[in-house]
């Protein structure tokens, strides 16, 4: 499967979050700073690869972060 991902832009919305600025870009995705209507900031990762290994790595990252919480 080939896919073209057009990344987010400042002011775009992702669910309840408004995209603010790009923080970083790596091999599997981009990290963006976003905020909600209450002003709470979060980091959101947008995957840029469509290969299964990218999704598996992302799931591993999520599990590790959940353990840290």
C-alpha positions in Angstrom: 0.0 0.0 0.0 1.4 3.4 -1.0 0.1 6.5 0.8 0.9 10.1 0.8 0.4 11.9 4.1 0.0 15.6 4.2 1.0 16.6 7.7 -0.9 18.9 9.9 -0.6 22.7 9.8 -0.8 25.3 12.5 -4.5 25.8 13.4 -5.6 22.4 12.2 -7.7 20.4 14.6 -7.2 16.8 15.8 -10.2 15.8 17.9 -10.4 18.4 20.7 -6.9 19.6 20.1 -5.7 22.6 18.0 -2.3 22.1 16.4 0.2 24.7 17.3 3.9 24.0 16.2 6.0 21.2 15.0 8.4 20.0 17.8 10.4 17.3 16.0 10.5 15.0 13.1 11.9 11.5 13.1 12.0 8.4 11.0 8.5 7.3 11.8 6.6 10.6 12.3 6.3 14.2 13.4 5.7 15.5 16.9 3.4 18.5 17.2 2.5 20.7 20.1 -1.2 21.2 20.5 -3.7 22.6 23.0 -7.3 22.2 24.0 -10.0 24.8 24.7 -8.8 25.0 28.4 -5.2 25.8 27.2 -3.8 22.4 28.3 -0.8 21.5 26.1 0.1 18.1 24.8 2.4 16.5 22.2 0.8 14.6 19.4 2.6 12.2 17.1 1.6 11.9 13.5 3.0 8.8 11.8 4.4 9.4 8.3 5.1 5.8 7.3 2.6 3.3 6.3 4.6 0.1 6.9 3.5 -2.2 9.6 6.8 -1.9 11.5 6.1 1.8 12.0 2.8 1.0 13.7 4.4 -1.7 15.8 7.1 0.7 17.0 4.5 3.3 17.8 2.5 0.9 19.9 5.7 0.1 21.8 6.2 3.8 22.5 2.7 4.1 23.8 3.1 1.1 26.1 6.4 2.5 27.5 4.8 5.9 28.1 1.9 4.3 29.9 4.3 2.6 32.2 6.0 5.9 33.0 2.7 7.5 33.9 
